[in-house]
Amino acid sequence: MAFAMSLMLQFLFLAPALIYSSPVEDPESVVQQVQKSIIENEQRRKLGYYSCGTSNPIDDCWRCDPNWEMNRKRLAECAIGFGRKAIGGKDGKFYMVIDSSDDPVNPKPGTLRHGVIQQEPLWIIFEHDMVINLKMDLLVNSYKTIDGRGANVHIAEGPCIRVQQKSNIIIHGIHIHHCVRGGSGYVSDSPNHRVMKTRSDGDGITIFGSTHVWVDHCSLSNCFDGLIDVVHGSTAITISNNYMTHHNKVMLLGHSDSYDEDKIMQVTIAFNHFGEGLGGRMPRCRFGYFHVVNNDYTHWQQYAIGGSSSPTIFSQGNRFLAPEDDDHKEITKHFDSSDGEWKNWNWRSEGDLMLNGAFFTSSGAGASSSTYAKASSMAARPPMLVASMTAGAGALRCKKGYHCY
């Protein structure tokens, strides 16, 4: 097992989007699968290279500029959906991460943790490629941008990112994988304050009681719990252009069926690619309002979109490719509900492309567009454009003087 894990890490920088859910006994098989994934991912990337004019409004806003490095903060003007007002560290200085080490209690200047806990706005960038093995959850303070463009940055093999009761945060261009549960102990959440944290859940990104948060162009896989969880009354969130693979319970939006404070939750899920090795929860919703728009669903083992506690879900302009398994063609799953209950929940599909027998079970107001008026925060593109709009999903390769691809 140790040998297989070592072999996978050797290929990490060659195939950053590929993470296996379990070791493979035959090393030659590992090599073959990595090479296959590189070829497939490069073919998909080529579609996304000429991103200008492909109707992805986020990418068309900044990605066509070969001088992106000199205009990094333009990214803060490009968000869409409910999290579109997240400005991150736009009004602050640049902070350069030069050291991949981590000290949760006394973080060193130049480390990622030292940057994210500062009180003032900061736009955080990285000097070079690095793998950051966190010792405790990374507690991100308000008005921060974590911008991985120009470096191959992995947060892996430890606890990962937590945004708790903060606002105006952008997380962009990071590989987040193999996140584990952290132990209990003190962690710095500002330069002069430490907080006692209990054992963490092992999510890739946790957004807890926070507002105006945008997660864009990250690659996520293989975490202990969820890839992205949005809970405890968080709202004004956009999750876009991410590439998610090899994980069972992908995304939870809403803490529990008894936590009705999540009724204020508004989340946009847009232009993501839900790839191979995923079980379900893309997303799983509770109570709030969720606009799921122009995503590419190429794999699911159980279901794609699910929920409980009467969430409002507007699925619009997505491409759903059902698995070959005849028992899992349905996109939707209703949890903890009798037929009488879920039929009153407002779930609607509009303009979705459903392939290989995929089908969406609508409920509630159904054809009443007024029920979904909040979705006007962004307009869906035709589903036949989804392949090109999501071709560059995940952390991009960005080089000074060239378009990111």
C-alpha positions as CSV (number, residue, x, y, z in Angstrom):
1,M,0.0,0.0,0.0
2,A,2.8,2.4,0.9
3,F,4.5,1.6,-2.4
4,A,1.4,2.4,-4.4
5,M,0.9,5.7,-2.6
6,S,4.5,6.7,-3.2
7,L,4.1,5.9,-6.9
8,M,1.0,8.1,-7.1
9,L,2.8,11.0,-5.5
10,Q,5.6,10.7,-8.1
11,F,3.0,11.4,-10.8
12,L,1.2,14.1,-8.9
13,F,2.7,17.0,-10.8
14,L,2.4,15.3,-14.2
15,A,-1.3,14.5,-13.7
16,P,-2.6,16.9,-11.1
17,A,-6.3,16.3,-11.9
18,L,-6.0,12.5,-11.4
19,I,-6.3,11.1,-7.9
20,Y,-7.1,7.5,-7.2
21,S,-9.6,6.5,-4.6
22,S,-7.6,3.5,-3.5
23,P,-4.1,2.0,-4.3
24,V,-3.7,-0.4,-7.2
25,E,-1.8,-3.5,-6.5
26,D,-0.1,-3.7,-10.0
27,P,2.3,-0.7,-10.4
28,E,2.2,-1.1,-14.2
29,S,-1.6,-0.7,-14.1
30,V,-1.1,2.6,-12.1
31,V,1.3,3.9,-14.8
32,Q,-1.1,3.0,-17.6
33,Q,-4.1,4.7,-15.9
34,V,-2.1,7.8,-15.3
35,Q,-0.9,8.0,-18.9
36,K,-4.5,7.5,-20.1
37,S,-5.8,10.2,-17.9
38,I,-3.1,12.6,-19.1
39,I,-4.2,12.1,-22.7
40,E,-7.9,12.4,-21.9
41,N,-7.4,15.5,-19.8
42,E,-5.2,17.2,-22.4
43,Q,-7.8,16.6,-25.1
44,R,-10.4,18.2,-22.9
45,R,-8.0,21.1,-22.1
46,K,-7.5,21.8,-25.8
47,L,-11.2,22.6,-26.1
48,G,-10.9,25.1,-23.3
49,Y,-7.7,26.7,-24.5
50,Y,-9.6,29.0,-26.9
51,S,-11.9,30.0,-24.1
52,C,-12.7,33.5,-25.5
53,G,-16.3,33.6,-26.8
54,T,-17.3,30.1,-25.6
55,S,-20.0,31.6,-23.4
56,N,-18.3,30.9,-20.1
57,P,-18.7,34.4,-18.6
58,I,-16.1,33.9,-15.9
59,D,-13.4,32.7,-18.2
60,D,-14.2,35.2,-20.9
61,C,-13.8,38.0,-18.3
62,W,-10.1,37.3,-17.5
63,R,-8.7,34.2,-19.1
64,C,-8.2,35.7,-22.6
65,D,-5.6,38.1,-21.3
66,P,-2.0,36.9,-21.8
67,N,-1.0,39.5,-19.3
68,W,-3.1,37.9,-16.6
69,E,-0.2,38.0,-14.1
70,M,0.0,41.8,-14.3
71,N,-3.8,42.0,-14.0
72,R,-4.5,39.4,-11.3
73,K,-7.1,41.4,-9.4
74,R,-9.3,41.6,-12.5
75,L,-10.5,38.1,-11.4
76,A,-12.4,39.7,-8.5
77,E,-14.7,41.4,-11.1
78,C,-15.5,38.1,-12.9
79,A,-17.7,36.1,-10.4
80,I,-21.3,35.3,-11.3
81,G,-24.3,34.0,-9.4
82,F,-25.0,34.5,-5.7
83,G,-21.3,34.8,-4.8
84,R,-20.7,37.5,-7.4
85,K,-20.0,40.2,-4.8
86,A,-17.1,38.3,-3.2
87,I,-14.1,40.6,-3.7
88,G,-11.5,38.7,-1.7
89,G,-8.3,40.7,-1.3
90,K,-8.9,43.0,-4.2
91,D,-8.4,46.1,-2.0
92,G,-5.2,44.8,-0.3
93,K,-1.6,44.2,-1.0
94,F,-0.1,41.1,-2.6
95,Y,1.3,38.4,-0.2
96,M,3.8,35.9,-1.6
97,V,3.9,32.3,-0.2
98,I,7.5,31.2,-0.3
99,D,7.5,28.4,2.3
100,S,5.3,25.3,2.2
101,S,5.7,24.5,5.9
102,D,2.9,24.9,8.4
103,D,2.8,25.8,12.1
104,P,-0.8,26.1,13.3
105,V,0.0,28.0,16.4
106,N,2.9,30.3,15.4
107,P,2.8,30.4,11.6
108,K,6.0,31.8,9.9
109,P,5.9,34.8,7.6
110,G,5.9,33.6,4.0
111,T,3.7,30.6,4.7
112,L,0.1,30.2,3.5
113,R,-1.3,30.1,7.1
114,H,0.5,33.3,8.0
115,G,-1.1,35.1,5.1
116,V,-4.7,33.9,5.5
117,I,-5.0,34.8,9.2
118,Q,-4.0,38.5,8.7
119,Q,-6.7,41.1,9.5
120,E,-6.2,43.3,6.4
121,P,-7.2,42.4,2.9
122,L,-4.5,40.3,1.0
123,W,-4.2,38.8,-2.4
124,I,-2.2,35.7,-1.8
125,I,0.0,34.2,-4.6
126,F,2.7,31.5,-4.7
127,E,6.4,31.9,-5.6
128,H,6.8,28.3,-7.0
129,D,5.2,24.9,-7.2
130,M,4.5,23.4,-3.7
131,V,2.6,20.7,-1.8
132,I,1.3,22.1,1.5
133,N,0.7,19.5,4.2
134,L,-1.4,21.3,6.8
135,K,-1.2,20.2,10.4
136,M,-4.6,21.6,11.4
137,D,-7.5,23.2,9.4
138,L,-6.5,26.4,7.6
139,L,-8.7,29.1,9.1
140,V,-9.1,31.8,6.4
141,N,-9.9,35.3,7.5
142,S,-12.2,37.8,5.7
143,Y,-11.1,39.6,2.6
144,K,-8.6,37.1,1.3
145,T,-7.9,35.7,-2.1
146,I,-5.9,32.5,-2.4
147,D,-4.7,32.6,-6.1
148,G,-2.8,29.6,-7.3
149,R,-2.3,30.8,-10.9
150,G,1.3,30.5,-12.1
151,A,2.2,27.7,-9.7
152,N,1.2,24.1,-9.2
153,V,-0.1,24.2,-5.7
154,H,-1.5,21.2,-3.8
155,I,-3.1,21.1,-0.3
156,A,-3.0,17.4,0.5
157,E,-2.5,14.7,3.0
158,G,-3.7,16.7,6.0
159,P,-6.6,18.8,7.2
160,C,-7.6,21.4,4.6
161,I,-9.5,24.7,4.3
162,R,-12.1,26.1,6.6
163,V,-13.9,29.4,6.2
164,Q,-15.8,30.0,9.5
165,Q,-18.0,33.1,10.1
166,K,-16.0,35.2,7.6
167,S,-16.9,37.0,4.4
168,N,-15.4,38.1,1.0
169,I,-13.1,35.2,0.2
170,I,-12.0,33.9,-3.2
171,I,-10.2,30.5,-3.5
172,H,-8.9,29.9,-7.0
173,G,-6.6,27.6,-8.8
174,I,-5.7,25.1,-6.1
175,H,-5.5,21.3,-6.1
176,I,-7.1,20.0,-2.9
177,H,-7.1,16.3,-2.2
178,H,-6.6,13.5,0.3
179,C,-7.8,15.7,3.1
180,V,-8.0,14.0,6.5
181,R,-9.5,14.7,9.9
182,G,-7.4,17.0,12.0
183,G,-6.9,16.5,15.7
184,S,-8.0,18.9,18.5
185,G,-5.8,21.8,19.6
186,Y,-5.0,25.5,19.3
187,V,-5.0,27.2,16.0
188,S,-4.2,30.8,15.1
189,D,-7.1,32.5,13.4
190,S,-5.6,36.0,13.5
191,P,-2.1,37.4,14.3
192,N,-2.9,37.8,18.0
193,H,-5.5,35.2,18.7
194,R,-5.7,31.4,19.0
195,V,-8.8,29.3,19.1
196,M,-9.2,25.8,20.4
197,K,-10.6,23.5,17.7
198,T,-12.0,20.1,18.1
199,R,-11.4,17.3,15.6
200,S,-12.3,18.5,12.1
201,D,-14.5,16.6,9.6
202,G,-12.0,16.1,6.9
203,D,-13.6,18.2,4.1
204,G,-11.7,19.7,1.3
205,I,-13.3,23.1,1.8
206,T,-15.8,23.9,4.6
207,I,-17.8,27.1,4.5
208,F,-19.5,27.6,7.9
209,G,-21.7,30.5,8.8
210,S,-20.0,32.7,6.1
211,T,-21.1,35.0,3.2
212,H,-19.7,36.2,-0.1
213,V,-17.5,33.2,-0.9
214,W,-16.3,32.2,-4.3
215,V,-14.6,28.8,-5.1
216,D,-13.4,28.8,-8.7
217,H,-11.1,26.6,-10.9
218,C,-10.0,24.2,-8.2
219,S,-9.4,20.5,-8.6
220,L,-10.8,18.4,-5.7
221,S,-10.8,14.7,-5.0
222,N,-10.4,11.9,-2.3
223,C,-11.2,13.6,1.0
224,F,-12.3,11.9,4.2
225,D,-15.7,13.6,4.3
226,G,-17.0,16.0,1.6
227,L,-15.1,17.9,-1.1
228,I,-17.0,21.1,-0.4
229,D,-19.5,21.6,2.4
230,V,-21.6,24.8,2.8
231,V,-23.3,24.8,6.2
232,H,-24.7,26.7,9.2
233,G,-26.4,29.6,7.6
234,S,-23.8,30.4,4.9
235,T,-25.1,32.3,1.9
236,A,-24.1,34.3,-1.2
237,I,-21.9,31.5,-2.4
238,T,-20.7,30.6,-5.9
239,I,-18.9,27.3,-6.7
240,S,-17.7,27.4,-10.3
241,N,-15.3,25.9,-12.8
242,N,-14.1,23.1,-10.5
243,Y,-13.1,19.6,-11.5
244,M,-14.3,17.0,-9.0
245,T,-13.3,13.3,-9.2
246,H,-12.9,10.1,-7.2
247,H,-15.1,10.8,-4.2
248,N,-18.4,9.4,-2.8
249,K,-20.2,12.3,-1.1
250,V,-19.2,15.3,-3.2
251,M,-21.0,18.4,-1.9
252,L,-23.3,19.1,1.0
253,L,-25.3,22.3,1.1
254,G,-27.1,22.6,4.4
255,H,-26.0,21.3,7.8
256,S,-28.9,19.0,8.9
257,D,-32.6,18.4,8.6
258,S,-33.1,20.2,11.9
259,Y,-31.0,23.3,11.3
260,D,-33.6,25.5,9.6
261,E,-31.3,28.6,9.8
262,D,-30.1,27.3,6.5
263,K,-33.3,28.7,4.9
264,I,-31.3,31.8,4.1
265,M,-28.8,29.8,2.0
266,Q,-28.4,30.8,-1.6
267,V,-25.8,29.0,-3.7
268,T,-24.9,28.9,-7.4
269,I,-23.2,25.8,-8.8
270,A,-22.0,26.7,-12.3
271,F,-19.6,25.4,-15.1
272,N,-18.2,22.6,-12.9
273,H,-17.2,19.2,-14.3
274,F,-18.3,16.3,-12.2
275,G,-16.0,13.5,-13.4
276,E,-15.1,9.9,-12.8
277,G,-15.4,8.1,-9.6
278,L,-18.1,10.2,-8.0
279,G,-21.0,8.7,-5.9
280,G,-23.6,11.4,-5.4
281,R,-24.2,14.8,-3.7
282,M,-23.6,17.0,-6.7
283,P,-25.0,18.7,-4.7
284,R,-27.2,17.4,-1.8
285,C,-29.3,20.3,-0.6
286,R,-31.3,21.4,2.5
287,F,-33.8,24.3,3.1
288,G,-32.2,27.0,0.9
289,Y,-32.2,28.1,-2.8
290,F,-29.8,26.4,-5.2
291,H,-29.2,27.3,-8.9
292,V,-27.4,24.5,-10.6
293,V,-26.5,25.8,-14.0
294,N,-24.4,24.7,-17.1
295,N,-22.4,21.9,-15.3
296,D,-21.2,18.8,-17.0
297,Y,-22.2,15.5,-15.3
298,T,-20.2,12.7,-16.9
299,H,-20.3,10.3,-14.0
300,W,-22.4,9.4,-11.0
301,Q,-22.7,6.0,-9.3
302,Q,-25.9,6.7,-7.2
303,Y,-27.5,10.0,-8.2
304,A,-26.5,13.6,-9.2
305,I,-28.7,16.1,-7.4
306,G,-30.4,15.3,-4.1
307,G,-32.0,16.9,-1.1
308,S,-34.2,17.0,1.9
309,S,-36.0,19.5,4.1
310,S,-37.8,21.2,1.2
311,P,-34.9,22.9,-0.7
312,T,-35.6,24.9,-3.9
313,I,-33.5,23.5,-6.7
314,F,-33.4,25.0,-10.2
315,S,-31.4,22.8,-12.6
316,Q,-30.8,24.7,-15.8
317,G,-28.7,24.1,-19.0
318,N,-26.7,21.2,-17.5
319,R,-25.5,18.1,-19.4
320,F,-26.4,14.9,-17.7
321,L,-24.8,11.6,-19.0
322,A,-26.4,8.7,-17.1
323,P,-24.3,5.7,-16.1
324,E,-24.8,2.4,-17.9
325,D,-26.4,0.9,-14.8
326,D,-30.1,0.9,-15.4
327,D,-30.8,1.3,-11.7
328,H,-29.2,4.8,-11.5
329,K,-30.5,6.7,-14.5
330,E,-32.5,9.1,-12.3
331,I,-30.6,12.4,-11.7
332,T,-32.6,13.3,-8.6
333,K,-32.9,11.7,-5.2
334,H,-35.3,12.7,-2.4
335,F,-34.1,11.9,1.1
336,D,-36.1,11.3,4.3
337,S,-39.4,12.1,2.8
338,S,-42.7,10.4,2.0
339,D,-44.1,10.8,-1.5
340,G,-46.6,13.3,-0.2
341,E,-43.8,15.6,1.2
342,W,-41.3,15.7,-1.6
343,K,-44.0,16.4,-4.2
344,N,-44.4,19.8,-2.7
345,W,-40.7,20.7,-2.9
346,N,-39.8,23.1,-5.7
347,W,-37.4,21.2,-8.0
348,R,-37.3,22.2,-11.6
349,S,-35.3,21.3,-14.7
350,E,-35.2,23.8,-17.6
351,G,-33.2,23.3,-20.7
352,D,-31.1,20.4,-19.4
353,L,-29.6,17.9,-21.8
354,M,-30.3,14.4,-20.6
355,L,-28.3,11.6,-22.2
356,N,-28.2,7.8,-22.0
357,G,-31.6,7.6,-20.3
358,A,-31.0,10.2,-17.7
359,F,-34.2,11.8,-16.2
360,F,-35.1,14.5,-13.7
361,T,-38.1,14.2,-11.4
362,S,-39.6,17.7,-11.0
363,S,-41.9,18.6,-8.1
364,G,-43.6,21.5,-6.5
365,A,-44.4,24.6,-8.6
366,G,-43.1,22.8,-11.6
367,A,-43.6,25.1,-14.6
368,S,-44.1,28.3,-12.6
369,S,-41.2,30.5,-13.6
370,S,-42.0,33.0,-10.9
371,T,-40.9,30.4,-8.3
372,Y,-37.4,30.5,-9.7
373,A,-37.0,34.3,-10.2
374,K,-34.0,34.4,-7.9
375,A,-32.1,32.5,-10.6
376,S,-31.9,35.6,-12.7
377,S,-28.7,36.4,-10.9
378,M,-27.1,34.7,-13.9
379,A,-28.4,33.4,-17.2
380,A,-27.9,29.8,-18.4
381,R,-26.2,29.1,-21.7
382,P,-27.5,26.4,-24.1
383,P,-26.5,22.9,-22.9
384,M,-24.8,22.1,-26.2
385,L,-22.1,24.6,-25.1
386,V,-21.4,22.8,-21.8
387,A,-18.5,20.7,-23.1
388,S,-16.6,23.7,-24.2
389,M,-17.6,25.9,-21.2
390,T,-16.3,23.3,-18.8
391,A,-13.3,22.0,-20.8
392,G,-10.9,24.0,-18.6
393,A,-12.6,23.1,-15.3
394,G,-10.2,22.6,-12.4
395,A,-6.8,24.2,-11.6
396,L,-5.4,25.7,-14.8
397,R,-1.9,25.8,-16.1
398,C,-0.9,29.5,-16.2
399,K,2.5,30.8,-17.5
400,K,3.5,34.4,-17.7
401,G,2.8,36.0,-21.0
402,Y,0.4,33.2,-22.2
403,H,-3.3,32.4,-21.9
404,C,-4.1,30.0,-19.0
405,Y,-5.1,26.5,-20.2
